[in-house]
Amino acid sequence: MTAGILVCGLVAVASVFSFAVRANTANRQMAIATTLLYDKVEAFRSASFSDPLWANSSGTDHLVIVGERYSREWTVGTGNARTVTVIVYAESNALTRRRSELIRTTTIVSPSF
């Protein structure tokens, strides 16, 4: 009887530990993705419209941070006020190359307000 109660308690503790590890991983990935997104958006905001950064209508960066693979994609609209969309993905592992979208933003950048 006592052994059964002890086993049930240990299973509950193990499941809470597993949940905490998954939550910690997800939070770390989201913090890294937010930083990568902010970095790229600020690069566009601080560059003049004559900068070569604006020449390509799209692009991709592949990054490895803390042993995890991320990819950052962006597209740039045309016109005087340009829309910039940045998406950050996490790659699950090297075998499957499955990507999960972590964060996305679209902003409008104009040379004058």
Phi, psi and omega in degrees: 000310181296322179296322178296317179295319179297317179296316178299319178296318179293323177296319178296316179296319180296320180291323177294319178297317179298316177299318181296321178294315179296319179295320179297317179297315180297319179294320178296316179298319180293323178295318178293316180298320179296319178295317179297319179296311181300319180300315182289319179297318178294327176298318177291318182295325183273346181273140175288160183293346177271355180293143179301340178303325182278349185293322180273136180280348177203164179192168180216138171244139172246124186231148172240118182230128181051040178076004180247146181266135177230152170230142182236123181242146178218150174229146183237128176280173179253171178109181182289313174261113187259138174270140177236123176246128179237133179232136177244130179244152170249136177264131187292311176199169184290335182283310184273333183054028177284133181251144175241127177288125180261318184203150181213144174213152173230132180225160178250130179240130182228147179290341179217155180256000000 
